[in-house]
Structures are given as structure tokens and as C-alpha cells.
């Protein structure tokens, strides 16, 4: 398996991964919309989409945003978002390999933490993340702007 930065050519397969019922309930952006968002992401200094490729097929994806901080003595922090693995291949180490890749990127960037959030209803995902050493920390709050 190869984990690499995504290209625009990967977007169709990435959108398919995000259309899972547990993630976006079968809904997806159009390819044109996804290309516009992808271009905006690439404009950020350290905001990237990654894909896991197995035998020429995309089987997983995640985004990683690394940001510098004025707090924590200027150390960077990271947020992992939009983690998805092909449902037929879950439990085969793809998600673990993607999170190891993200953690390695964070270590290279000198991050003091790598955070992610997961919907409360995704209990299997919570067990997966805890199995990788993630711990529940603090509270996550949100509001519709």
C-alpha cells in the first residue's frame, strides 16, 4: 500500500469514499465543486489531502492541516479530518497506516498535538482511534455560523 498526497485526478475516487452512509449519507460534491475546494486547500501552506492506494485502487483518504501557533511557544498543531476507508476493506490496517503517516508528518513539523474529531454516533471509529492510542481529551464544540 502507498499513502501519498492526492492529485486532482484522485478526486472522483475520494468522493466515492466520502459517499458512505456513515459519512455523508450517500451525498457528494460534484467533481467541479470538489476541484474548486481542492484548489483552495492547496493554497493553504500545510493543508493536504492524502490517499491510500492498494494495487492501483484508492482505498482510503484523510486530510491533514498543520498550523503554527502563537501559544505553546510557537509549536505547530495538527488536525486530521475526513478519514475514510473503503467499507469492504476496513479492519485490514489501511486506517492504521494512514494515521501513522499523519503522525509522521506531524513529528516532522514539530507538532505538539495531532487532534481529530469523530461524530458521536460513530462508535466503531472511536474504538479504532482509541486502539491507536488516541485519547478522549477535552470537549469539541460546534455551532452553525
Secondary structure, 3 states (H helix, E strand, C coil): CEEEECCHHHHHHHHHHHCCCCCCCCCCCCHHHHHHHHHHHHHCCCEEEEEEEECCEEEEEEEEEEECCCCHHHCEEEEEEEEEECHHHCCCCHHHHHHHHHHHHHHHCCEEEEEECCCCCCHHHHHHHHHCCCCCCCCCCCCCC
